[in-house]
């Protein structure tokens, strides 16, 4: 009897211990879910505000006529592909460098890395500016309408200040998000959006500048956001730890920054450019006006929705890089699981909403019956793509937090250019599935990217990555101290 009581008592202790561990696991998961949601929620609004600056400008210019609208649309699209995408991609290197430095509590190094990034990103703008200055002539050389090309070239030149503002802004955004300071980003982006609506209306429709005013308004809005974030950085006590004076030390990190910035840009741009190529390819299909319109609507829809998983990906990158920098691989794994859980919920919700509104969603973009019917027929594919796009957006953020940009660039190159686009061209032209075939092809590329990155992340040795992060951070500090002594 005593033995039975003893066994029952030991069993009870084991059960209580198991319940305690389970409760602890759920508590950790709940805290991490709250942290990721706290970061990603405001970032959705920030991403939307930056996205709508260009949309609002096009809406204003649309009231000036077809020439102004077409030239502005071409200029903004080409500048996004050839300039803004490159700068955005390079700035993602900070999600690895600054995120890990902040996690390791190397606040001085964190601040210097931000200064290095601002310098390097603005330096990268110089060759892009040369390209933009000759954009009009390049379009004419490629056989585009001379009048539209000339106007688009002028708009591109007026967008050059916007490029430098965007470069500085992206570095400052990483300064705040890597410290989990999202409220300043939310407030300043909201102020900037309100300013842009009024200022763009004044320049485009009232001043007589026309479409050039839209380009000037975009640049002014970016720089206003930079000024507001810079002022907050200078005077807020929440930035005291990472606020460092500008010094010559920023030049010591140029090699390290570009070492991650170049593959980061490749990872982002290879994916971004594949969709632009898809739209161009659609112009070669029979009935190109309808097919191109459908592809443009599909890309616009998914780009708008992508701001949500992009925000979750930024939050995941922050949490993972902070954990690795702190030498805490367990927290990094928890952040990965929590971010993917949140993304799955968001992806399913967005897909269900899209499918429920499939009969009316097309009228948001067009009143043409053929376009609406075609787009309604594409909705099931779009719903599936939204799920894939959401998951790979978060997975890409996790890979960036670890520092796998070079691997990610090779994955995107193979997924989209060796697999996705060839299948898209085959289905679109040879199988004659038109726009639907093109979209299936690019979706297969996205699925391939998602699967490959997921396998790579699942095989990650988190303890090793934490050691690598710590070694990179403190080795860099030791080298800097040795240079100062010499």
C-alpha positions in Angstrom: 0.0 0.0 0.0 2.8 2.4 0.9 4.6 1.5 -2.4 1.4 2.2 -4.4 1.0 5.6 -2.5 4.6 6.4 -3.3 4.2 5.6 -7.0 1.0 7.6 -7.1 2.8 10.4 -5.4 5.7 10.3 -7.8 3.3 10.1 -10.8 1.4 13.1 -9.4 4.7 15.1 -9.1 5.6 14.2 -12.7 2.2 15.2 -14.0 2.4 18.5 -12.1 5.8 19.1 -13.5 4.6 18.4 -17.1 1.7 20.8 -16.5 4.1 23.4 -15.2 6.3 23.0 -18.3 3.3 23.2 -20.6 2.1 26.3 -18.9 5.5 27.8 -19.1 5.7 27.0 -22.9 2.3 28.6 -23.5 3.4 31.7 -21.4 6.5 32.1 -23.5 4.5 31.7 -26.7 2.0 34.3 -25.5 4.7 36.8 -24.6 6.4 36.3 -28.0 3.2 36.6 -29.9 2.4 39.8 -28.1 5.9 41.1 -28.9 5.7 40.2 -32.6 2.2 41.7 -32.9 3.3 44.9 -31.2 6.1 45.3 -33.8 4.2 44.2 -36.9 0.9 46.0 -36.3 2.3 49.6 -36.6 4.7 48.5 -39.4 1.7 47.6 -41.5 0.5 51.2 -41.3 4.0 52.5 -42.0 4.4 50.3 -45.1 1.0 51.3 -46.4 1.8 55.0 -45.9 5.0 54.7 -47.9 3.2 52.7 -50.6 0.4 55.2 -50.9 2.7 58.2 -51.4 3.2 57.1 -55.0 -0.4 55.9 -55.5 -1.8 59.3 -54.3 0.6 61.1 -56.7 -0.6 59.0 -59.6 -4.2 59.7 -58.6 -3.5 63.5 -58.7 -1.7 63.3 -62.0 -4.5 61.3 -63.5 -6.6 64.5 -63.6 -4.1 66.1 -65.9 -4.7 63.8 -68.9 -3.5 60.6 -70.5 0.0 61.9 -71.4 0.7 63.1 -67.8 -0.6 59.9 -66.3 1.2 57.5 -68.6 4.5 59.3 -68.4 4.3 59.6 -64.6 3.3 55.9 -64.3 6.2 54.8 -66.4 8.7 57.0 -64.6 7.6 55.9 -61.1 7.6 52.2 -62.2 11.0 52.3 -63.8 12.5 54.3 -60.9 11.1 51.8 -58.4 12.7 49.0 -60.3 16.0 50.6 -61.0 16.4 52.7 -57.9 14.1 52.3 -54.9 14.2 48.5 -55.0 18.0 48.5 -54.9 18.2 50.9 -52.0 15.5 49.1 -50.1 17.3 45.8 -50.6 20.6 47.1 -49.4 19.0 48.6 -46.3 17.8 45.1 -45.2 21.4 44.4 -44.3 20.8 46.5 -41.2 18.2 44.0 -40.0 21.1 41.6 -39.5 23.9 44.0 -38.4 21.9 46.4 -36.2 19.5 43.8 -34.9 22.3 41.5 -33.7 24.3 44.5 -32.3 21.2 45.7 -30.3 20.6 42.2 -29.0 24.2 42.0 -27.8 23.7 45.4 -26.1 26.5 47.0 -28.2 24.6 50.3 -28.5 27.6 52.3 -29.6 28.2 49.9 -32.5 24.5 50.0 -33.3 24.6 53.8 -33.7 27.8 53.7 -35.8 26.3 51.1 -38.1 23.3 53.4 -38.8 25.7 56.2 -39.7 27.6 53.8 -42.0 24.4 52.7 -43.7 23.2 56.3 -44.3 26.6 57.1 -45.9 26.7 53.9 -48.0 23.1 54.0 -49.1 23.5 57.7 -50.3 26.7 56.7 -52.0 24.8 53.9 -53.9 22.4 56.6 -55.1 25.0 58.3 -57.2 25.3 55.7 -60.1 21.5 55.3 -60.0 21.1 59.1 -60.5 23.2 58.9 -63.7 20.9 56.2 -65.0 17.8 58.3 -64.2 19.3 61.4 -65.9 19.4 59.4 -69.2 16.1 57.5 -68.7 14.2 59.5 -71.3 16.8 58.8 -74.0 17.0 55.2 -72.9 13.2 54.8 -73.4 13.4 56.3 -76.9 16.3 54.0 -77.8 14.1 51.0 -76.7 11.4 52.1 -79.1 9.0 53.8 -76.7 6.8 56.8 -77.7 9.2 59.8 -77.9 6.7 62.2 -76.3 6.0 59.9 -73.3 9.6 59.0 -73.0 10.7 62.7 -72.8 8.1 63.5 -70.1 9.0 60.3 -68.1 12.7 61.3 -68.3 12.0 64.8 -66.8 10.0 63.2 -64.0 12.8 60.8 -63.3 15.2 63.7 -62.9 12.8 65.4 -60.5 12.7 62.2 -58.5 16.4 62.2 -57.8 16.0 64.1 -54.5 13.4 61.5 -53.5 16.0 58.7 -54.0 18.4 60.3 -51.5 15.5 60.9 -49.1 14.4 57.3 -49.4 17.9 56.0 -48.8 18.2 58.0 -45.5 14.7 57.1 -44.5 15.2 53.4 -44.9 18.2 53.5 -42.6 16.3 55.5 -40.0 13.3 53.1 -40.2 15.8 50.2 -39.3 17.2 52.4 -36.5 13.7 52.4 -34.8 12.4 48.9 -35.7 15.5 47.1 -34.6 14.9 48.7 -31.1 11.2 47.8 -31.2 10.4 51.5 -31.3 7.4 51.5 -33.6 5.3 54.4 -32.3 7.6 57.1 -33.7 7.4 55.4 -37.1 3.6 55.3 -37.0 3.3 58.9 -36.0 5.8 60.4 -38.4 4.5 58.3 -41.4 0.9 59.5 -40.6 2.0 63.1 -40.5 3.9 62.6 -43.8 1.0 61.0 -45.5 -1.3 63.9 -44.5 1.3 66.4 -45.7 1.7 64.6 -49.0 -2.0 64.7 -49.8 -2.2 68.4 -49.3 1.2 69.3 -50.8 0.8 67.1 -53.9 -2.7 68.5 -54.6 -1.2 72.0 -54.4 1.7 71.3 -56.7 0.0 69.1 -59.2 -3.4 70.7 -59.6 -3.0 74.3 -58.4 0.6 75.5 -59.0 0.7 74.7 -62.8 3.8 72.5 -62.4 1.8 69.4 -63.3 3.3 65.9 -63.2 6.7 67.4 -62.2 5.0 68.6 -59.0 4.1 65.0 -58.1 7.8 64.0 -58.3 8.8 67.0 -56.2 6.0 66.2 -53.6 7.3 62.6 -53.3 10.8 63.8 -52.5 9.6 66.5 -50.1 7.5 63.9 -48.2 10.4 61.5 -47.9 12.6 64.3 -46.5 9.9 65.5 -44.1 9.7 62.0 -42.7 13.5 61.9 -42.4 13.5 65.3 -40.6 10.8 64.2 -38.1 12.6 60.9 -37.3 15.9 62.7 -37.0 14.4 65.2 -34.5 12.9 62.4 -32.5 16.2 60.6 -32.5 18.0 63.7 -31.3 15.7 64.8 -28.5 13.9 61.6 -27.3 15.3 59.8 -24.2 14.2 56.5 -25.7 17.0 56.8 -28.2 19.7 57.9 -25.7 21.5 54.5 -25.6 21.9 54.3 -29.4 22.3 57.9 -30.2 26.0 58.5 -31.0 27.8 61.4 -32.5 28.9 61.2 -36.2 32.6 60.2 -36.3 35.2 58.8 -38.7 34.4 55.4 -37.2 31.6 55.0 -39.6 34.1 54.4 -42.5 35.4 51.3 -40.7 32.1 49.4 -41.3 31.7 50.1 -45.0 33.1 46.8 -46.1 31.0 44.9 -43.6 27.9 46.8 -44.7 28.3 46.2 -48.4 29.3 42.6 -47.7 25.7 42.0 -46.6 24.0 44.9 -48.5 24.9 43.5 -52.0 23.4 40.1 -51.5 20.4 41.7 -49.6 19.7 43.8 -52.7 20.1 40.8 -54.9 17.6 38.8 -52.7 15.0 41.6 -52.9 15.5 42.8 -56.4 15.5 39.4 -58.1 12.0 38.8 -56.7 10.8 42.3 -57.4 12.1 42.4 -61.0 10.5 39.0 -61.8 7.1 40.6 -61.5 8.0 43.5 -63.6 9.2 41.1 -66.3 6.0 39.2 -66.0 4.0 42.3 -66.8 6.2 43.1 -69.8 5.8 39.5 -71.1 2.0 39.8 -70.8 2.2 42.6 -73.5 3.3 39.9 -76.0 0.1 37.9 -75.5 -2.9 38.0 -77.8 -5.2 40.9 -76.7 -2.3 42.5 -74.8 -4.5 45.4 -73.4 -6.7 42.9 -71.5 -3.9 40.6 -70.4 -1.6 43.4 -69.3 -4.5 45.0 -67.4 -5.2 41.7 -65.6 -1.6 41.1 -64.6 -1.2 44.7 -63.4 -4.4 44.4 -61.3 -3.1 41.1 -59.8 0.3 42.6 -59.0 -1.3 45.7 -57.5 -3.6 43.6 -55.3 -0.8 41.3 -54.0 1.6 44.2 -53.5 -1.0 46.0 -51.3 -1.7 42.8 -49.3 2.0 42.0 -49.0 2.6 45.0 -46.7 1.1 42.8 -43.9 3.4 39.8 -44.1 6.3 42.2 -44.9 5.6 43.9 -41.5 5.5 40.5 -39.8 8.7 39.6 -41.6 10.3 42.8 -40.3 9.2 41.9 -36.8 10.5 38.4 -37.1 13.8 39.7 -38.4 14.0 42.0 -35.4 13.2 39.3 -32.8 15.5 36.7 -34.4 18.5 39.0 -34.9 18.1 40.5 -31.3 18.0 36.9 -29.9 21.0 35.8 -31.8 23.0 38.9 -30.9 22.1 38.2 -27.2 23.4 34.7 -27.6 20.0 33.2 -27.0 19.2 30.6 -29.7 16.1 29.3 -27.8 14.5 32.7 -28.1 15.3 32.8 -31.8 13.5 29.5 -32.3 10.5 30.7 -30.4 10.4 33.9 -32.5 10.4 31.8 -35.7 7.6 29.6 -34.6 5.5 32.5 -33.3 6.0 34.6 -36.5 5.0 31.7 -38.7 1.9 31.0 -36.6 0.8 34.6 -36.9 1.5 34.6 -40.6 -0.6 31.5 -41.2 -3.5 33.1 -39.4 -3.1 36.3 -41.4 -2.8 34.5 -44.7 -5.8 32.4 -44.3 -7.9 35.4 -43.1 -6.9 37.5 -46.2 -7.5 34.6 -48.6 -11.0 34.0 -47.1 -11.9 37.7 -47.4 -10.7 37.8 -51.0 -12.6 34.7 -51.9 -15.8 36.0 -50.2 -15.6 39.2 -52.2 -14.6 37.7 -55.5 -17.7 39.0 -57.3 -17.2 42.6 -56.4 -13.4 43.0 -56.0 -12.9 43.5 -59.7 -15.0 46.6 -59.7 -12.5 48.3 -57.4 -10.1 48.4 -60.3 -12.2 48.6 -63.4 -15.8 49.0 -64.7 -15.0 47.1 -67.9 -17.0 43.8 -67.9 -14.3 41.8 -69.6 -11.7 42.9 -67.0 -14.0 42.2 -64.1 -15.0 38.8 -65.3 -11.3 37.8 -66.0 -10.2 39.1 -62.6 -13.0 37.2 -60.9 -11.8 34.0 -62.6 -8.3 34.7 -61.3 -9.4 35.1 -57.7 -8.9 31.4 -56.6 -5.3 31.6 -57.9 -4.8 34.9 -56.1 -6.1 33.4 -52.9 -3.6 30.6 -53.1 -0.8 33.0 -54.0 -1.6 35.3 -51.0 -1.0 32.3 -48.7 2.3 31.5 -50.4 3.3 35.1 -50.6 2.6 35.7 -46.9 4.6 32.7 -45.8 7.6 33.4 -47.9 7.5 37.1 -46.8 7.9 36.0 -43.2 10.4 33.3 -44.0 12.5 35.9 -45.9 12.5 38.2 -42.9 13.7 35.3 -40.7 16.5 34.5 -43.2 17.5 38.2 -43.1 17.6 38.2 -39.3 19.9 35.2 -39.3 22.1 36.8 -42.1 21.4 34.4 -44.9 21.0 37.0 -47.6 23.6 35.5 -49.9 21.8 32.1 -49.7 18.5 33.9 -50.2 19.8 35.6 -53.4 20.7 32.2 -54.9 17.4 30.8 -53.9 15.5 33.6 -55.6 17.6 33.4 -58.7 16.9 29.7 -59.1 13.2 29.9 -58.0 12.1 32.8 -60.2 14.5 32.8 -63.2 15.4 29.1 -63.6 12.0 27.8 -62.7 9.1 30.3 -62.3 9.5 32.6 -65.4 10.3 29.7 -67.8 7.2 27.8 -66.6 5.2 31.1 -66.9 6.3 31.6 -70.5 5.5 28.0 -71.3 2.0 28.0 -69.8 1.2 31.5 -71.1 2.3 31.0 -74.7 2.8 27.4 -75.6 -0.1 26.0 -73.5 -2.1 29.2 -74.3 -3.3 29.8 -70.8 -2.5 33.6 -71.3 -2.4 35.6 -68.1 -3.5 32.7 -65.9 -0.6 30.6 -67.1 1.9 33.5 -66.4 0.5 33.8 -62.9 0.7 30.0 -62.3 4.3 30.1 -63.4 5.3 32.9 -61.1 3.4 31.3 -58.2 5.4 28.1 -58.8 8.5 30.2 -58.4 7.2 31.6 -55.1 6.4 28.1 -53.8 9.9 26.9 -54.7 11.4 29.9 -52.9 9.2 29.2 -49.8 10.1 25.5 -49.7 13.8 26.0 -50.2 14.1 28.8 -47.5 11.9 26.8 -45.1 14.2 23.8 -45.5 17.3 26.0 -45.0 15.8 27.6 -41.9 14.6 24.3 -40.4 18.2 22.9 -40.8 19.7 26.0 -39.1 22.0 25.3 -36.2 20.8 28.1 -33.9 23.6 27.7 -31.4 26.1 28.0 -34.1 24.4 31.1 -35.6 24.3 32.7 -32.1 28.0 32.1 -31.8 28.7 33.5 -35.2 26.6 36.6 -34.4 28.5 37.2 -31.2 31.9 36.6 -32.8 31.1 39.1 -35.6 29.9 41.8 -33.2 32.7 41.6 -30.7 35.5 40.8 -33.2 34.5 44.0 -35.0 34.7 46.0 -31.8 38.2 44.5 -31.0 39.4 45.4 -34.5 38.2 49.0 -34.1 39.9 49.3 -30.7 43.2 48.0 -32.2 43.0 50.5 -35.0 42.4 53.3 -32.5 45.5 52.2 -30.4 47.7 52.0 -33.5 
